[in-house]
């Protein structure tokens, strides 16, 4: 457990940051009044996500690898972090859409149908807790692994070739 303690810690922090972000989105009206803008502004969270990966891998480099980390070590650590985040994602999605913003799916379905983005059936199928949980798990894993590769490249010790 100690070997992946940093990844667990930062996975929990990532999940908390996600919940705080959802509270802010909901509070400023991106889940109702300004729902048309939600798809744009929710992407700003990527900056926070990258920062979490950076800080997690930096801590791993300093405290576990004594300041000397290869790309492979950083990538593996980031991948483990991505797995932790993906495991926690269903809980985060459930809390978001049942406690923080229970009206979100109703609002986004209504918006998609009224603006002829999707039919009622398409919108109901796409905008559901089940679908968002799946997107959270698989999207978090794939984007996390991609982010890990890039962050590990920048944090690797420069004299390491791997």
The 8 nearest C-alpha neighbors of each residue, nearest first, counted from 0:
[[1, 2, 3, 4, 7, 5, 6, 8],
 [0, 2, 4, 3, 5, 7, 6, 63],
 [3, 1, 0, 4, 5, 63, 6, 76],
 [4, 2, 6, 1, 5, 0, 7, 79],
 [3, 5, 1, 7, 6, 2, 0, 8],
 [4, 6, 8, 7, 3, 9, 59, 55],
 [5, 7, 80, 9, 3, 8, 4, 10],
 [8, 6, 10, 4, 5, 9, 11, 83],
 [9, 7, 5, 11, 6, 10, 4, 12],
 [8, 10, 12, 6, 11, 7, 13, 55],
 [11, 9, 7, 84, 13, 12, 8, 83],
 [10, 12, 14, 8, 9, 13, 7, 15],
 [13, 11, 9, 15, 14, 10, 16, 8],
 [14, 12, 10, 16, 11, 15, 9, 17],
 [15, 13, 17, 11, 12, 16, 10, 18],
 [14, 16, 12, 18, 17, 13, 19, 11],
 [17, 15, 13, 19, 14, 18, 20, 12],
 [18, 16, 20, 14, 15, 19, 13, 21],
 [17, 19, 21, 15, 20, 16, 22, 14],
 [18, 20, 22, 16, 21, 17, 15, 23],
 [19, 21, 17, 23, 18, 22, 16, 24],
 [22, 20, 24, 18, 23, 19, 25, 17],
 [21, 23, 19, 25, 20, 24, 26, 99],
 [22, 24, 26, 20, 21, 25, 27, 19],
 [25, 23, 21, 29, 27, 26, 22, 20],
 [24, 26, 30, 22, 28, 23, 29, 27],
 [27, 25, 23, 28, 24, 22, 29, 30],
 [28, 26, 24, 25, 29, 23, 33, 30],
 [29, 27, 32, 25, 31, 33, 30, 26],
 [28, 30, 34, 33, 37, 24, 25, 31],
 [31, 29, 34, 25, 28, 103, 24, 33],
 [30, 32, 34, 28, 29, 33, 106, 103],
 [31, 33, 28, 34, 29, 30, 35, 27],
 [34, 32, 29, 28, 35, 36, 31, 30],
 [33, 35, 29, 37, 31, 30, 36, 32],
 [34, 36, 33, 37, 38, 110, 29, 32],
 [37, 35, 34, 39, 33, 38, 40, 29],
 [38, 36, 29, 34, 40, 39, 35, 41],
 [37, 39, 36, 41, 40, 42, 35, 34],
 [40, 38, 37, 36, 41, 42, 43, 35],
 [41, 39, 42, 37, 43, 38, 36, 44],
 [40, 42, 43, 38, 39, 37, 44, 24],
 [43, 41, 44, 40, 45, 39, 38, 46],
 [44, 42, 45, 41, 40, 46, 47, 39],
 [43, 45, 42, 47, 46, 41, 48, 20],
 [46, 44, 48, 43, 47, 42, 49, 41],
 [47, 45, 49, 44, 48, 43, 50, 42],
 [46, 48, 50, 44, 45, 49, 51, 43],
 [49, 47, 45, 51, 50, 46, 44, 52],
 [48, 50, 52, 46, 51, 47, 45, 53],
 [49, 51, 53, 47, 48, 52, 54, 46],
 [52, 50, 48, 54, 49, 53, 55, 47],
 [53, 51, 55, 49, 50, 54, 56, 48],
 [54, 52, 50, 56, 51, 55, 57, 150],
 [53, 55, 57, 51, 52, 56, 58, 50],
 [56, 54, 52, 58, 57, 53, 9, 51],
 [55, 57, 59, 53, 58, 54, 60, 52],
 [56, 58, 54, 60, 59, 55, 53, 61],
 [57, 59, 61, 55, 56, 60, 62, 54],
 [60, 58, 56, 63, 57, 62, 61, 55],
 [59, 61, 64, 57, 66, 58, 68, 63],
 [62, 60, 66, 65, 58, 59, 64, 63],
 [61, 63, 59, 65, 58, 60, 64, 66],
 [64, 62, 59, 65, 60, 61, 58, 66],
 [63, 65, 60, 67, 66, 68, 61, 62],
 [66, 64, 61, 67, 63, 62, 60, 68],
 [65, 67, 61, 60, 64, 68, 62, 156],
 [66, 68, 64, 156, 65, 60, 69, 155],
 [69, 67, 155, 156, 60, 64, 72, 66],
 [70, 68, 155, 72, 71, 161, 159, 156],
 [69, 71, 155, 73, 151, 72, 161, 152],
 [70, 72, 74, 69, 73, 75, 161, 151],
 [73, 71, 75, 69, 74, 70, 68, 76],
 [74, 72, 151, 76, 70, 71, 75, 77],
 [73, 75, 71, 77, 147, 148, 151, 76],
 [76, 74, 78, 72, 77, 73, 71, 79],
 [75, 77, 73, 79, 78, 74, 72, 80],
 [78, 76, 147, 80, 74, 79, 75, 73],
 [77, 79, 81, 75, 144, 80, 76, 74],
 [78, 80, 82, 76, 81, 77, 75, 83],
 [79, 81, 6, 77, 83, 78, 82, 10],
 [82, 80, 78, 143, 84, 140, 79, 83],
 [81, 83, 85, 79, 80, 84, 86, 140],
 [82, 84, 80, 86, 85, 81, 10, 7],
 [85, 83, 10, 81, 87, 82, 86, 88],
 [86, 84, 136, 88, 82, 87, 83, 139],
 [85, 87, 83, 84, 88, 82, 136, 89],
 [88, 86, 84, 85, 90, 89, 83, 91],
 [87, 89, 85, 91, 90, 86, 135, 136],
 [90, 88, 92, 132, 91, 87, 93, 86],
 [89, 91, 93, 88, 92, 87, 94, 86],
 [92, 90, 88, 94, 89, 93, 95, 87],
 [93, 91, 95, 89, 90, 94, 132, 88],
 [92, 94, 90, 96, 95, 91, 97, 89],
 [95, 93, 91, 98, 97, 92, 96, 90],
 [96, 94, 99, 92, 93, 98, 97, 100],
 [95, 97, 101, 100, 93, 94, 98, 99],
 [96, 98, 101, 94, 95, 93, 99, 100],
 [99, 97, 94, 95, 100, 96, 101, 93],
 [100, 98, 95, 96, 22, 97, 101, 94],
 [99, 101, 96, 102, 103, 95, 98, 97],
 [100, 102, 97, 96, 103, 98, 99, 104],
 [103, 101, 100, 105, 104, 106, 96, 30],
 [104, 102, 106, 30, 100, 105, 101, 107],
 [105, 103, 107, 106, 126, 102, 108, 127],
 [104, 106, 108, 102, 103, 107, 109, 101],
 [107, 105, 109, 103, 104, 108, 31, 110],
 [106, 108, 110, 104, 109, 105, 111, 103],
 [107, 109, 111, 122, 105, 110, 106, 104],
 [108, 110, 106, 112, 107, 111, 113, 105],
 [109, 111, 107, 113, 108, 112, 114, 106],
 [112, 110, 116, 108, 114, 117, 109, 113],
 [113, 111, 115, 109, 117, 114, 110, 118],
 [114, 112, 110, 115, 111, 109, 116, 108],
 [113, 115, 111, 112, 116, 110, 117, 109],
 [116, 114, 112, 117, 113, 111, 118, 110],
 [115, 117, 111, 114, 112, 118, 113, 110],
 [118, 116, 115, 112, 111, 122, 121, 119],
 [117, 119, 121, 120, 112, 122, 115, 116],
 [118, 120, 122, 121, 112, 123, 117, 108],
 [119, 121, 123, 118, 122, 124, 117, 125],
 [122, 120, 118, 124, 123, 119, 117, 125],
 [121, 123, 125, 119, 108, 124, 120, 117],
 [124, 122, 120, 126, 121, 125, 119, 108],
 [125, 123, 121, 122, 126, 120, 127, 130],
 [124, 126, 122, 123, 127, 121, 130, 131],
 [127, 125, 123, 122, 104, 124, 108, 130],
 [128, 126, 130, 129, 125, 131, 124, 104],
 [127, 129, 131, 130, 132, 126, 96, 93],
 [128, 130, 132, 127, 131, 133, 126, 134],
 [129, 131, 133, 127, 132, 128, 134, 125],
 [132, 130, 134, 128, 133, 129, 135, 127],
 [133, 131, 135, 89, 129, 130, 134, 92],
 [134, 132, 130, 136, 131, 135, 137, 129],
 [135, 133, 131, 138, 137, 132, 136, 130],
 [134, 136, 132, 138, 133, 139, 137, 88],
 [137, 135, 85, 133, 139, 134, 138, 88],
 [136, 138, 140, 134, 139, 135, 141, 133],
 [139, 137, 134, 141, 135, 140, 136, 142],
 [140, 138, 136, 142, 135, 137, 143, 141],
 [139, 141, 143, 137, 81, 138, 142, 85],
 [140, 142, 138, 144, 143, 139, 137, 145],
 [143, 141, 145, 139, 144, 140, 138, 146],
 [144, 142, 81, 146, 140, 145, 141, 139],
 [143, 145, 147, 78, 141, 146, 142, 140],
 [146, 144, 142, 148, 143, 147, 141, 149],
 [147, 145, 143, 149, 148, 144, 142, 150],
 [148, 146, 77, 144, 150, 74, 145, 149],
 [147, 149, 145, 151, 74, 146, 150, 152],
 [148, 150, 152, 146, 151, 147, 145, 153],
 [149, 151, 147, 153, 152, 148, 53, 146],
 [152, 150, 73, 154, 70, 148, 74, 153],
 [151, 153, 149, 150, 155, 70, 154, 148],
 [152, 154, 150, 151, 155, 149, 70, 156],
 [155, 153, 151, 152, 150, 156, 57, 56],
 [156, 154, 69, 70, 68, 152, 151, 153],
 [155, 157, 68, 67, 159, 158, 69, 154],
 [156, 158, 159, 155, 160, 154, 69, 153],
 [157, 159, 156, 160, 155, 69, 67, 161],
 [160, 158, 157, 156, 161, 69, 155, 68],
 [159, 161, 158, 69, 157, 70, 156, 155],
 [160, 70, 159, 69, 71, 155, 72, 158]]
